[in-house]
């Protein structure tokens, strides 16, 4: 994952987060969660979730499942819903 002040991108799959300009409070938009404005922490969690679900080099162990659950909880979604949304966006992965 590549993080800077205005964007977060994934090295695993073509999803991204971007900070919206001219907002009184920093708000972020995440490509795979259209219509939602997030905090920076939530945007980081959303991008971490993408990497956890799509990085085939990561082990599918309890630590990964715990990290997936924590990231999804911060976003207020279930891990299965995140996986389904991403599967629709990236069929065949």
C-alpha positions in Angstrom: 0.0 0.0 0.0 1.3 3.5 -0.9 0.1 6.3 1.4 0.6 10.0 1.1 -1.3 13.1 2.3 -3.8 13.1 -0.6 -4.0 9.5 -1.8 -3.7 5.9 -0.9 -3.2 3.2 -3.5 -2.8 -0.5 -3.5 0.0 -2.4 -5.1 -2.1 -5.5 -5.2 -5.3 -4.4 -7.0 -6.4 -1.2 -8.8 -8.3 0.4 -5.9 -7.5 3.8 -4.4 -8.5 6.4 -1.8 -8.3 10.1 -2.4 -8.6 13.1 0.0 -11.3 15.5 -1.1 -10.1 19.1 -1.5 -11.7 22.1 0.2 -13.4 20.2 3.0 -13.4 21.8 6.4 -12.7 18.4 7.9 -10.6 16.0 5.9 -12.8 13.5 4.1 -11.8 10.7 1.9 -13.4 8.9 -1.0 -12.6 5.2 -1.6 -13.0 3.7 -5.1 -14.7 0.5 -3.9 -17.1 2.3 -1.5 -18.8 4.9 -3.8 -21.0 7.4 -2.1 -19.4 7.2 1.3 -17.2 9.9 2.8 -14.7 8.5 5.2 -12.1 9.7 7.7 -8.4 9.1 7.0 -8.4 6.2 9.4 -11.4 4.6 7.7 -9.8 5.1 4.3 -6.6 3.4 5.5 -8.8 0.6 6.9 -10.6 0.2 3.5 -7.4 0.0 1.6 -5.9 -2.4 4.2 -9.0 -4.6 3.7 -8.4 -4.6 0.0 -4.8 -5.8 0.4 -5.8 -8.4 3.1 -8.4 -9.9 0.8 -6.4 -9.8 -2.4 -2.7 -10.3 -1.5 -2.1 -14.0 -2.3 1.2 -13.9 -0.5 -0.4 -13.3 2.9 -1.2 -16.4 4.9 -4.9 -17.1 5.5 -4.4 -17.5 9.3 -6.1 -16.2 12.4 -4.1 -13.0 12.4 -5.3 -12.2 8.9 -8.9 -13.0 9.8 -8.6 -10.8 12.9 -7.2 -7.9 10.8 -9.9 -8.3 8.2 -12.6 -8.2 10.9 -11.1 -5.1 12.6 -10.8 -3.2 9.3 -14.4 -4.1 8.3 -15.7 -3.1 11.8 -14.0 0.3 11.5 -15.9 0.8 8.2 -19.2 -0.5 9.7 -19.5 -3.4 7.3 -19.3 -7.1 7.5 -16.2 -8.8 6.1 -18.3 -10.9 3.8 -20.0 -7.8 2.4 -16.6 -6.2 1.7 -15.5 -9.4 -0.1 -18.7 -9.5 -2.2 -18.3 -5.9 -3.2 -14.7 -6.4 -4.2 -15.5 -9.6 -6.0 -18.1 -7.8 -8.1 -15.5 -5.1 -9.0 -12.8 -7.7 -9.8 -14.4 -10.8 -11.2 -12.1 -13.8 -11.6 -9.6 -12.7 -8.9 
